[in-house]
Amino acid sequence: MIDSVLNVFGENFDVESFLQNHPLPFDAEPYIKGEPDLFGSPNLESGFDALISETATPDQHIKELCAFLQRNEALFLTLKQLGATCVIDIGSAVDLNKQFTQSLHIPVDLLGLCYSLNVSIEFSPYPDQDLQQQIH
């Protein structure tokens, strides 16, 4: 399974004002600078996270990412003007026995779109939940 989460944040990003003035066409979880994060540490910046794609195949995932960016181009241009950092975190399950994740080809058109919208891409491997349950 491959999933992608959009992370938008900034040390001086007024997420509450932004979300009031720019209703998002997708569900997002906002967080505020100084408030505790999931681990109890204070957030160093304000922002929001949103699940933008969850698919089984790499090709379908890339198509969904491209479509998401194209549908929300105006939003990303606004975030770019505000100086917010935008990152798409692509997560993939890792087989704990093999220690490998599936390959993901990022086509140049997706890279170009990310560049024009000031969106970075990062990859995060996660332990396969089914395999984790077998181990315990």
FENTAUR-V524462 format. One record per pair of residues at least 24 apart in sequence whose C-alpha atoms are under 10 Angstrom apart, sorted by sequence separation. I is the first residue (numbers start at 0). J is the second residue. D is the distance in whole Angstrom. If there is no record, write none. Layout:
BEGIN
[[I;J;D] [I;J;D]]
END
This chain:
BEGIN
[[8;32;10] [25;49;7] [26;50;8] [27;51;10] [100;124;7] [25;50;9] [26;51;9] [64;89;10] [99;124;9] [100;125;9] [25;51;8] [87;113;9] [98;124;10] [100;126;10] [86;113;9] [100;127;10] [18;46;10] [85;113;10] [98;126;9] [17;46;9] [18;47;9] [60;89;9] [14;44;10] [15;45;9] [93;123;10] [94;124;10] [95;125;9] [13;44;9] [14;45;6] [15;46;9] [85;116;9] [86;117;9] [87;118;7] [88;119;8] [89;120;7] [90;121;9] [91;122;8] [92;123;9] [93;124;6] [94;125;9] [95;126;6] [10;42;9] [11;43;10] [12;44;7] [13;45;7] [14;46;5] [15;47;10] [85;117;7] [86;118;5] [87;119;6] [88;120;6] [89;121;6] [90;122;6] [91;123;7] [92;124;6] [93;125;6] [94;126;7] [95;127;7] [10;43;7] [11;44;7] [12;45;6] [13;46;8] [14;47;7] [84;117;8] [85;118;5] [86;119;5] [87;120;5] [88;121;5] [89;122;5] [90;123;5] [91;124;5] [92;125;5] [93;126;5] [94;127;6] [95;128;10] [9;43;9] [10;44;4] [11;45;7] [12;46;7] [57;91;10] [83;117;9] [84;118;7] [85;119;6] [86;120;6] [87;121;6] [88;122;6] [89;123;6] [90;124;6] [91;125;6] [92;126;5] [93;127;5] [94;128;9] [96;130;9] [8;43;10] [9;44;5] [10;45;6] [11;46;9] [82;117;9] [83;118;10] [84;119;8] [85;120;9] [86;121;7] [87;122;8] [88;123;7] [89;124;8] [90;125;7] [91;126;8] [92;127;5] [93;128;9] [94;129;9] [95;130;7] [8;44;6] [9;45;6] [10;46;9] [51;87;9] [53;89;10] [55;91;10] [79;115;10] [80;116;10] [91;127;8] [92;128;8] [94;130;7] [95;131;8] [7;44;10] [8;45;6] [9;46;6] [46;83;9] [48;85;10] [50;87;10] [51;88;10] [52;89;9] [53;90;9] [79;116;7] [80;117;10] [92;129;10] [93;130;9] [94;131;9] [7;45;8] [8;46;4] [9;47;10] [45;83;10] [46;84;9] [47;85;10] [48;86;10] [49;87;10] [50;88;10] [51;89;10] [53;91;10] [75;113;10] [78;116;9] [79;117;6] [92;130;10] [7;46;5] [8;47;6] [46;85;10] [48;87;10] [76;115;9] [77;116;9] [78;117;9] [79;118;9] [95;134;9] [6;46;7] [7;47;5] [8;48;9] [69;109;10] [72;112;9] [75;115;9] [76;116;6] [78;118;10] [6;47;6] [7;48;6] [65;106;10] [68;109;9] [72;113;10] [75;116;6] [76;117;8] [5;47;8] [6;48;5] [7;49;9] [61;103;8] [74;116;9] [75;117;8] [76;118;10] [5;48;5] [6;49;7] [60;103;9] [61;104;8] [65;108;8] [66;109;10] [69;112;8] [72;115;9] [73;116;9] [75;118;8] [4;48;7] [5;49;5] [6;50;9] [57;101;8] [61;105;7] [65;109;6] [68;112;8] [69;113;10] [72;116;7] [4;49;5] [5;50;6] [56;101;9] [57;102;8] [58;103;8] [61;106;8] [64;109;8] [65;110;9] [68;113;8] [71;116;10] [3;49;9] [4;50;4] [5;51;7] [24;70;10] [25;71;10] [57;103;6] [58;104;8] [3;50;6] [4;51;6] [5;52;9] [24;71;8] [56;103;9] [57;104;8] [58;105;9] [62;109;9] [65;112;8] [69;116;10] [2;50;8] [3;51;6] [4;52;7] [23;71;9] [57;105;9] [61;109;8] [65;113;9] [68;116;8] [2;51;8] [3;52;5] [4;53;9] [2;52;5] [3;53;7] [24;74;10] [68;118;9] [1;52;8] [2;53;4] [3;54;9] [23;74;8] [1;53;6] [2;54;6] [22;74;10] [0;53;7] [1;54;5] [2;55;9] [21;74;8] [0;54;6] [1;55;6] [0;55;5] [1;56;7] [2;57;10] [0;56;7] [1;57;7] [21;77;9] [0;57;9] [3;60;8] [1;59;10] [2;60;8] [3;61;10] [1;60;7] [0;60;10] [3;63;10] [17;77;10] [3;64;8] [17;78;9] [17;81;10] [12;78;10] [7;75;10] [13;81;10] [12;81;8] [14;83;10] [8;78;10] [11;81;10] [12;82;8] [13;83;10] [7;78;8] [11;82;9] [12;83;6] [9;81;9] [10;82;10] [11;83;9] [12;84;9] [9;82;8] [10;83;9] [8;82;9] [9;83;5] [10;84;9] [8;83;6] [9;84;6] [7;83;6] [8;84;5] [9;85;9] [6;83;10] [7;84;6] [8;85;7] [6;84;8] [7;85;5] [8;86;9] [6;85;6] [7;86;6] [5;85;7] [6;86;5] [7;87;9] [5;86;6] [6;87;6] [4;86;8] [5;87;5] [6;88;7] [3;86;10] [4;87;6] [5;88;6] [3;87;6] [4;88;5] [5;89;9] [2;87;10] [3;88;5] [4;89;7] [2;88;8] [3;89;4] [4;90;8] [2;89;6] [3;90;6] [1;89;7] [2;90;5] [3;91;9] [1;90;6] [2;91;7] [0;90;8] [1;91;5] [2;92;9] [0;91;6] [1;92;7] [0;92;6] [0;93;9] [1;100;10] [0;100;10] [1;101;9] [0;101;9] [1;103;10] [7;118;9] [6;118;10] [5;118;9] [6;119;10] [5;119;10] [5;120;9] [3;120;10] [3;121;10] [3;122;9] [3;123;9] [2;123;10] [1;124;10] [1;125;10] [0;127;9]]
END
